[in-house]
């Protein structure tokens, strides 16, 4: 025995209405979840949080220009700092960063949040490694060095989970 036509019609209309309403509600939930949580500062707390996340050590003579924390699905930190060539070498050694740097050319892949535009630099070098802090937890560390002058290095760091 089949259902009368008006019952089938009511079911179809109800189903369409339910799917339409559910789809609208999901979009707003997805949009809110995908909106990045961004904090930009030079506060000692944010600087320390970012350095611990990346297993990074900065020299006493290093000047933090800006730190940015982005959280969308995963956490990501961007740090811009100014230092001397000697302090750069010390920082890389103390941070356990042993990757070799290569000269890079525009367009640069490094994200910059402070400091001069990389396109105006006489020399930009970049390297990347992965720090494994505990089983299953790896952090990609991307380093771009702007050899701004003989005495000044602007360093752009990016830390994110694998």
C-alpha positions in Angstrom: 0.0 0.0 0.0 1.4 3.4 -1.0 1.0 6.6 0.9 -1.3 9.3 -0.4 0.4 11.9 -2.6 -0.1 14.7 -0.1 1.9 12.7 2.6 4.8 12.3 0.2 4.6 16.0 -0.7 4.7 17.0 2.9 7.7 14.8 3.6 9.6 16.2 0.7 8.8 19.8 1.6 9.8 19.1 5.3 13.0 17.5 4.2 14.0 20.4 2.0 13.2 22.9 4.8 15.3 20.9 7.3 18.3 20.6 5.0 18.1 24.4 4.2 18.0 25.4 7.8 20.7 22.9 8.8 22.9 24.2 6.0 22.5 27.8 7.1 23.4 27.0 10.7 26.4 24.9 9.7 27.8 27.8 7.6 27.8 30.1 10.5 29.5 27.5 12.8 32.1 26.8 10.1 32.8 30.5 9.6 33.3 31.1 13.3 35.6 28.1 13.6 37.7 29.1 10.6 38.1 32.7 11.8 41.7 33.1 12.9 42.5 34.1 16.5 45.5 36.6 16.0 47.5 38.3 18.7 50.3 40.7 17.7 52.6 42.2 20.4 56.0 42.6 21.9 54.8 41.6 25.4 57.3 39.5 27.3 54.6 36.8 27.8 53.9 36.4 24.1 57.6 36.5 23.3 58.3 33.7 25.8 55.4 31.6 24.6 56.6 31.8 21.0 60.2 31.0 21.9 59.2 28.0 24.0 56.9 26.8 21.2 59.8 26.9 18.7 62.5 25.7 21.1 64.3 29.0 20.3 66.8 31.1 22.3 67.5 34.8 21.5 70.7 36.6 22.5 70.6 39.4 25.1 71.5 41.9 22.4 68.7 40.8 20.2 65.8 43.3 19.7 62.3 41.8 19.3 60.5 43.9 16.6 57.2 42.0 16.8 55.6 38.6 17.6 52.4 37.3 16.1 50.4 34.2 17.3 47.8 32.8 14.9 45.4 30.1 15.8 43.1 28.7 13.1 43.2 25.0 13.5 46.8 24.9 14.6 49.1 27.3 16.4 51.6 29.3 14.4 54.1 32.0 15.6 55.9 34.6 13.6 58.8 36.6 15.1 60.8 39.4 13.7 64.0 40.4 15.5 67.1 42.5 14.9 70.5 41.3 15.9 74.2 41.4 15.0 76.0 38.8 12.9 77.8 37.3 15.9 74.6 37.1 17.9 72.9 35.5 15.0 75.5 32.7 15.0 75.1 32.3 18.8 71.3 32.2 18.5 71.3 29.5 15.8 73.7 27.4 17.8 71.9 27.7 21.1 68.6 26.9 19.4 70.0 23.8 17.9 69.4 25.0 14.3 71.9 23.3 12.1 70.3 23.6 8.6 72.3 25.2 5.9 71.1 28.6 4.5 70.6 29.3 0.9 70.3 32.6 -0.9 66.7 33.3 -1.9 65.3 35.7 -4.4 62.0 37.6 -4.8 59.2 36.7 -4.5 60.1 35.6 -1.0 58.2 32.9 0.7 59.0 34.1 4.2 56.2 35.9 5.9 57.3 39.2 7.4 55.5 41.0 10.2 58.0 43.8 10.9 61.2 45.3 9.7 62.2 46.5 6.2 60.7 44.9 3.1 62.8 41.9 2.1 62.8 43.2 -1.5 65.0 46.1 -0.5 67.6 43.8 1.1 71.0 43.3 -0.5 71.0 39.6 0.6 68.3 37.2 2.0 69.0 33.7 3.1 66.6 31.0 4.2 66.6 27.6 5.9 64.2 25.2 7.6 64.4 22.4 10.0 62.0 20.3 12.2 62.4 20.2 15.9 61.1 17.1 17.6 60.5 18.0 21.2 58.7 14.8 22.2 57.3 11.7 20.4 54.7 12.8 17.9 55.3 16.5 18.4 57.3 18.1 15.7 57.7 21.9 15.0 58.7 23.2 11.7 61.1 26.2 12.1 61.5 28.4 9.1 64.3 31.1 9.4 64.8 33.9 6.9 67.8 36.2 7.5 67.9 39.7 5.9 71.6 40.7 5.7 70.6 44.3 5.9 74.1 45.7 6.5 77.5 44.6 7.7 76.4 45.0 11.3 72.7 44.3 11.2 70.6 41.1 10.6 66.9 41.2 10.6 65.7 37.6 11.3 62.2 36.4 10.5 61.2 33.2 12.3 58.1 31.0 11.7 57.2 28.2 14.0 54.3 25.8 13.3 53.4 22.2 14.1 54.1 19.4 11.6 
